């Protein structure tokens, strides 16, 4: 297929003046450089634009400044602008191993894949204390002639990670599959399984190439807001619709999808509770019809109760448990 052109594009470089240089330097320190680097400055209001000035002299770097739109639209803009055969979404506060581009191009030349899934590790920013340390390992290495065949093995290994920073994909796979990132929080969750289900040859590489920074004020560590609630509900609707209309309903595949939808619904209910908002019971009921798990309904009903009643019930449950009873 010839030497592949590889495009790197970050998530919105939005107010990341403390991190953007380290992220870009990890790209420019690659043993082999990517063919282009697209930086989407998503309306930063801090010193990020000034930091980016020093990189404008690089021929392979293009800085695109937009009004603040969020992660999904920024990723889509990068896709639309890219000229590479393969694209990678690199977050603006993280790091890459220096052999990433070399390894990806070697796999592409040898395997001609639609998508390459690889492992990552998290590290905590100096001075920030947190017990949050997510695991991004795939758990094994393998090659599949269809992406859908990789879904259950990845689920079984604990490696079904949706982050857009943990895979590289053939650029034309996106328009061919009709997929794009929605304008929500956790936008990568909405596209990962559908993209994998539509992919042809899929390579799983358990090597660690990506380093995720755990820091204060990131999406992963921020306190949920109303936007989190709305985004989580939209994500549940999108995954449920995809499952009903487009998913291979084989028993193994269906199990994974149902579990994914259940987990996202649990997160939606949790966000709603933290924001003191009543969950949409019709949405939860529709999910129950898909997953067949009554606990979702019970949790949604409990979260819908007034806070005083929930506190009273919580106190009663704790007393019953301390007395050895099962409520």
C-alpha positions in Angstrom: 0.0 0.0 0.0 3.0 2.3 0.0 4.5 4.2 2.9 1.5 5.3 5.0 0.9 8.9 5.9 0.1 9.3 9.5 -1.7 12.3 10.9 -1.6 13.3 14.6 -4.4 15.5 16.0 -5.0 16.4 19.5 -8.3 16.9 21.4 -9.1 20.6 21.8 -6.0 22.4 23.1 -8.3 24.2 25.5 -6.6 26.1 28.4 -3.7 23.6 28.7 -0.8 26.1 28.8 0.9 24.1 31.5 0.9 20.9 29.5 0.7 21.6 25.7 4.5 22.0 25.3 5.3 18.6 26.9 2.6 16.9 24.7 3.9 18.4 21.5 7.5 17.8 22.4 6.7 14.1 22.8 5.5 14.2 19.2 8.5 16.1 17.9 10.8 13.7 19.7 9.6 10.6 17.9 12.2 8.4 16.3 10.2 9.0 13.0 8.0 12.1 12.8 4.3 11.9 11.8 3.5 13.4 8.4 1.4 16.1 9.9 0.3 17.4 13.3 -3.0 19.2 13.5 -3.5 21.3 16.7 -7.1 22.4 17.3 -7.0 25.3 19.6 -10.6 25.2 20.9 -11.0 28.8 21.9 -8.4 28.9 24.7 -8.6 31.8 27.1 -5.3 31.2 28.9 -1.7 31.3 27.6 -2.2 28.3 25.3 -2.2 30.3 22.1 1.1 32.0 23.1 2.6 28.6 23.8 1.6 27.4 20.3 3.4 30.3 18.6 6.8 28.6 19.0 5.5 25.6 17.0 4.2 27.5 14.0 7.6 27.4 12.3 7.4 23.6 11.9 6.2 22.7 8.4 4.4 19.6 9.6 2.4 21.5 12.2 -0.9 23.3 11.5 -2.6 25.3 14.2 -6.4 25.7 13.7 -8.1 28.1 16.1 -11.9 27.9 16.6 -14.5 29.1 19.0 -14.9 26.8 22.0 -17.0 23.8 20.8 -15.8 20.9 22.9 -14.0 17.7 22.2 -16.3 16.0 19.7 -16.5 18.9 17.1 -12.8 19.5 17.5 -12.0 15.9 16.7 -14.3 16.0 13.7 -12.6 19.2 12.4 -9.3 17.4 12.7 -10.6 14.4 10.7 -12.0 16.7 8.0 -8.8 18.6 7.7 -6.4 15.7 7.8 -4.6 14.5 4.7 -3.1 11.4 6.3 -4.0 7.8 5.4 -4.2 7.0 9.1 -5.2 9.3 12.0 -4.5 9.4 15.7 -6.2 11.5 18.3 -3.7 12.7 20.9 -4.7 14.5 24.0 -3.1 17.9 24.7 -2.0 17.0 28.2 -0.6 13.5 27.7 2.6 11.9 26.4 3.7 9.3 23.8 6.6 6.9 23.8 9.2 7.9 21.3 8.8 4.8 19.1 5.1 5.2 18.7 5.1 6.5 15.0 7.8 3.9 14.0 5.8 1.1 15.5 2.5 2.1 14.0 3.9 2.5 10.5 5.5 -0.9 10.7 2.2 -2.5 11.7 0.4 -0.7 8.9 2.9 -1.8 6.3 2.9 -5.4 7.5 -0.8 -5.9 8.3 -2.8 -3.2 6.3 -5.3 -2.8 9.2 -8.4 -0.6 9.5 -7.6 0.0 13.2 -4.7 -0.6 15.7 -5.5 -0.9 19.4 -2.7 -0.5 21.8 -2.0 -0.1 25.6 -1.4 2.9 27.8 -0.5 3.7 31.3 -1.5 6.6 33.6 0.8 8.8 35.7 -0.1 11.3 38.3 1.0 14.9 37.9 3.6 16.0 40.4 2.0 17.7 43.4 -1.5 16.2 42.7 -2.7 13.5 45.1 -5.3 11.1 43.8 -6.3 7.5 44.1 -7.6 7.6 40.6 -5.1 5.6 38.4 -6.9 4.0 35.5 -5.5 1.0 33.7 -5.3 1.2 30.0 -3.8 -2.1 29.0 -5.4 -4.3 26.4 -4.2 -7.5 28.0 -3.0 -9.4 24.9 -1.8 -9.0 21.3 -3.6 -10.5 18.3 -4.8 -9.9 14.7 -8.4 -10.3 13.6 -9.9 -10.1 10.1 -12.9 -8.2 11.5 -13.1 -5.8 14.3 -16.2 -7.3 15.7 -14.3 -10.5 16.4 -12.0 -8.5 18.8 -14.8 -7.2 21.0 -15.4 -10.2 23.2 -11.7 -11.1 23.7 -11.0 -7.4 24.7 -14.0 -7.5 27.1 -12.8 -10.7 28.7 -9.3 -9.3 29.1 -10.5 -6.0 30.6 -9.0 -4.2 27.6 -12.1 -2.8 25.9 -10.9 0.8 26.5 -12.8 3.5 24.5 -10.3 6.4 24.8 -9.5 7.8 21.4 -5.9 8.1 22.5 -5.6 4.3 22.6 -6.2 3.5 18.9 -5.1 4.5 15.4 -7.5 4.2 12.5 -7.6 4.4 8.8 -9.0 7.8 8.0 -11.5 6.7 5.4 -13.0 4.2 7.9 -14.8 7.2 9.5 -16.8 8.4 6.4 -17.3 4.8 5.3 -18.9 3.9 8.6 -20.9 7.1 8.8 -19.5 7.9 12.3 -18.4 11.1 13.9 -17.8 12.3 17.4 -20.9 13.8 19.1 -20.8 17.1 20.9 -20.9 15.5 24.4 -18.7 14.6 27.3 -17.3 11.1 26.9 -17.7 11.5 23.2 -15.2 8.6 22.6 -17.5 6.1 24.3 -20.2 6.9 21.7 -18.0 5.9 18.7 -15.6 3.2 19.9 -17.7 0.1 19.8 -19.6 1.1 16.6 -16.3 1.9 14.9 -14.7 -1.4 16.0 -17.8 -3.3 14.9 -17.5 -1.8 11.4 -13.7 -2.2 11.1 -12.0 -4.8 8.9 -8.6 -6.1 9.9 -7.9 -5.2 13.5 -4.6 -5.3 15.3 -4.4 -5.5 19.1 -0.9 -4.6 20.4 -0.4 -4.9 24.2 2.7 -2.7 24.2 2.4 0.6 26.1 2.8 3.6 23.8 0.5 6.2 25.5 0.9 7.9 28.9 -2.2 9.5 30.3 -1.7 12.4 32.8 -4.0 12.3 35.9 -4.3 15.9 37.0 -6.7 18.3 38.7 -9.5 20.0 36.6 -9.5 17.4 33.8 -12.7 15.8 32.5 -11.7 12.6 34.3 -11.4 14.2 37.7 -13.8 17.1 37.6 -17.0 17.3 39.6 -20.1 16.4 37.6 -22.2 19.2 36.2 -25.5 19.5 34.4 -23.6 19.0 31.2 -22.3 15.7 32.5 -25.9 14.6 33.1 -27.2 15.6 29.7 -24.2 14.1 27.9 -24.5 10.8 29.8 -28.2 10.6 28.8 -27.3 11.3 25.1 -24.6 8.6 25.2 -27.1 6.0 26.6 -29.6 6.8 23.9 -26.9 6.6 21.2 -25.6 3.2 22.3 -29.1 1.8 22.8 -30.1 2.9 19.3 -26.9 1.4 17.8 -27.5 -1.9 19.6 -31.1 -2.1 18.4 -30.4 -1.2 14.8 -26.9 -2.1 13.8 -25.3 -4.6 16.1 -24.5 -8.2 15.4 -26.8 -9.9 17.9 -24.7 -13.0 18.4 -24.8 -14.0 22.1 -21.1 -13.1 22.8 -21.4 -9.7 21.1 -24.8 -8.9 22.6 -23.5 -9.6 26.1 -20.7 -7.0 25.8 -23.1 -4.3 24.4 -25.6 -4.9 27.1 -22.9 -4.6 29.8 -21.6 -1.4 28.1 -25.1 0.2 28.0 -25.7 -0.9 31.6 -22.5 0.8 32.8 -23.2 4.0 31.0 -26.7 4.1 32.4 -25.3 3.6 35.9 -23.0 6.5 35.3 -25.9 8.6 34.0 -28.0 7.8 37.2 -24.9 8.6 39.4 -24.4 12.0 37.7 -28.0 12.8 38.1 -27.9 12.0 41.8 -24.7 14.1 42.3 -26.4 17.0 40.5 -29.6 16.5 42.5 -31.6 15.8 39.4 -34.2 13.1 38.8 -33.1 10.6 36.2 -35.3 10.2 33.1 -37.3 7.1 34.1 -38.5 6.5 30.6 -34.9 6.3 29.4 -33.9 3.9 32.1 -37.0 1.8 31.4 -36.0 1.6 27.7 -32.5 0.4 28.8 -34.1 -2.1 31.1 -35.9 -3.6 28.1 -32.6 -3.9 26.4 -30.5 -5.2 29.3 -33.1 -7.0 31.4 -31.5 -5.8 34.6 -34.0 -4.6 37.2 -31.3 -3.0 39.4 -31.2 -0.1 37.0 -34.8 0.6 37.6 -34.4 0.3 41.3 -31.4 2.7 41.4 -33.2 5.2 39.2 -36.3 5.2 41.4 -34.2 5.6 44.5 -32.3 8.5 42.9 -35.6 10.1 42.0 -36.7 10.3 45.7 -36.3 13.5 47.6 -32.9 13.9 49.3 -34.4 13.7 52.8 -36.1 10.4 52.1 -32.9 9.0 50.5 -30.9 10.0 53.6 -33.5 8.3 55.9 -33.4 5.1 53.8 -29.6 5.2 53.8 -29.6 5.4 57.6 -32.1 2.5 57.9 -30.1 0.3 55.5 -26.9 0.9 57.4 -28.6 0.0 60.6 -30.0 -3.2 59.1 -26.6 -4.1 57.8 -24.8 -3.5 61.1 -27.4 -5.8 62.7 -26.6 -8.5 60.1 -29.9 -8.2 58.2 -30.3 -7.9 54.5 -32.5 -5.0 53.5 
